[in-house]
Amino acid sequence: MSKTILAIGGHIGDAELTAGGVLAANAVDGGKSFTLALTAGERGNPPGVSVEEYRKQKISEAKAFAKLMNGEAYVLPYADGELPDNEDVRYEAAGIIRKLRPDVIITHWKSTMHKDHDRAHKIVCDAQFLASVVECDGIEGKRHYAPVYFAENWEDDPDFTPYIYVDITRGFDLWCEGMKKHWFIMNSRDFRYYDYYTSLARMRGCLNKTGYAEAFGVFDRQKKLKRDML
């Protein structure tokens, strides 16, 4: 069943890596898959490329990925490593949620390694609340609610517990094609992103008894299965 999905990352590439399989599977099903990066992640610039030039390159890469996913890429103007923890960025994110009216929101789990990721986690949770209940001049559009799920990210691993496994087999090849649009995914000397996330998807697929899968977490308070009888 096709959906409208919004995946929000602290940087361009976060959502594409951690939730890209779901975005691609949704696109294959005829749904719309959008990304929102709260910063461009421009300070991982390649040798010989300035931070400013790499920001432009990353935005172009994000747009190319999102086009494959039958969606669009949104990038906020904040600097990599300097994502503010304030109401302005929450209102901006809430406004995009209201504009796109997604069925599902995906973002970071809490992070002890990267402050942009940790702030993104808090910002998105607050933006979800603001988009769904708050009427104010700072947020355009009609109120809209969508549940938030947390993606599996090696940088956000402490205390992350998979709760939902999603079969992404039908979207795996499209996801791989999309990841190849991003320079850092294919060329980083710091971490083998492509190998790690495709291998992780295969491993989660084994546990899910499918070809490939992605795992997502929720807050403990959400772990309630309602049944009339055991």
N, C-alpha and C positions, 0 to 999 in steps of 0.2 A: 504494500500500500504506500503510495507516494506521499511525501510530507514536505513541509517547508522547514528546513533545519538551519539554525544559526550557530556556528561554532566560533567562539571568541577566545583569542589568545593574547598573551602579553606582547608577543612579537609576531611579525609575519613568519609563517612556517610552523608555529606551535600547533595551531588548529589543523593545518594541513597534514602534519605528521601523526598526531595523536587521534584525530577523528576523521582523517581523510578517507579511510575505507568506508565508513558509514556515509559520508557525504557522497562518495562515488556510487555506492550501492543505491542510495536514494535517487541520484541522478539517472542511473540505469532504469530505475522503476518509474521515471517520469517526474520525479519531484524536483524541487528547487533547493539548492544547497548554497548557503551564503557564508562568508567568513568576515570577521571583524577583528582587526589587529589594533590593540590599544597603543602600541608603538610599532615602528617599522622593523626594529631589530637591526638597525643600520651599522652598529659598531662592531659587527663581525665582518667588516669590509675586507675583500680580497687584497692581496699585495698590488700596489699600483693604482688602486681605486679609492678615491676619497670617500669619507663618510657621507658627504652630501650626494655624491654620484651613486653610491651604493643604496642609499635610501630610494632614489628614483628607480634603480634597477630592481630593488625588492618589491616596490609597489607594482611595477610592471609584471614581475613574476607572480605576485598574488593575483593580479587580474587574469593572467593567463591560466592559472590553476582554477580559479573560480568559474571562468568561462567553460572549462571542461565539465564542471560540476553543475552546469545549468543554473548558475547564479552570478553573483557579483561579489567583489571584494571591497570592504570598507576599511580605511586606515585612518586612525586619529593622529593628530599632529604632534604628539608628545615624543620626547627624545628617549631613545633606547637607554635603559638603566635609570631613567629619571621619571618614571610613570608616577604622577602625583596621586596622593590618597586624599581626594577632596570631592566635594559635591558636584563640581563642574563636570568631571569625567563620568561620574555616575549618571548625571542628567543626559549627557551625550549618548551613553550606551543605552539608557532607557528610551531615548528618542528613536534610536535605530531599532530597538525591539518593537516599539509601537509601529514604526514604519513598515517593517517586514512581516510582523505578526506571525512569528514562527510557531510551529507545533512543538518544537523541542529546542532547548538551548544547551550547548555543550561548552564547558570551560575547564580551567585548571582545578585540580585538587590543591589543597594547601601545600605550600612549598617552604622548606627550610633552606633551600639552596639558592633560590633566585628571588629577589624581592619583587621584581616585576611580575613574576608568576603569582606570588603570594598576594600582592595587591590586586592583581586581576581577579583572583578567586573572590576576594572580598567585594571588589567593585561590581562584578557581575551578579553576585548574590543580592547585593543592595539594589542594583539596577533592575533586576527581575521584580523585586518588591515595588520599587518606584513605578515601573511601567504598568503594574497590575492594579495599584490601589491609589496612587497619589495624583490628585488634580492640582497642577500649579503652572505658573507661567513659564517655568524653566523647562518643561517637557511638552513637546508638541504631540498631537495625535490622541486618538481614543485609547483608553486603557486596554491592556492586553496581558493575559497570563500565559506563560509556558513553563513547564517543569525544567529544572536544571540538572544535568548529569555531569559527572566529572571524569575527564579522560585520563587514561594511563600514560604517564610521562616519566621518563627515567630521572628527570630533574625534580620531580614532585613525588618520589616514591615512598618516603617515610609515612607509615600509617595508612597508605592507600590500600584498600581492600576491594578487589573486583566483586561486583554484585550482579551486574547485567552483562551477558555476553551476546554480541550481535553478529550474526553471520554476514560477512562482507564478501564472500566468495565471488558473487556475480559482479562486484565492483572492483575487485582486486587489480585487474589489469589497467583499468582506467585510473585508479589511484596511483599506481606505479608510473603511468604516463604523466600524471600531474606532478608527482614529486620531482620528476626529472626537469621540470621547469625552474626549480629552485637551485641556484648555484651552491649554496651552503650544504644542502642535503647531499649533493653528489660529490662535493669537493672539499668539505671541511677536513682539516688535518687533526682537529681536536676530538672528533667523535664520528663514528661511522653510522650516521643517521639512517641512511637507506637500508643498510644491512640489518641494523638493530630493529627498526620498526617492521620491516617485512618479515623478519624472523620471529618477532614477537607475535605478529598476526598469525603466523603459521602455528606457533605454540598454542595460542589461545584457541585457534581452530581445532587443534587436537583435543583440547579440553571440552570444547563445544561440540565435538563430533561433526565438524564441518571442515571445508577446505581451509578457510581463513576466518578469523573473527577479531573483533576489538572488544575490550572490556572497559566497563564504566563503573564508577562508584557513586554512592549516594550518602547522605548524612545518616547516621545511625537511627535518627528519629523517623526516617522514611522507610526503614526496613520492617514493614508490616504486611504480611500476607493475610488477607481477610477471607476466612472460610466459615461455612456454617458448621462444619464438623471435620475432625482430623481424618 
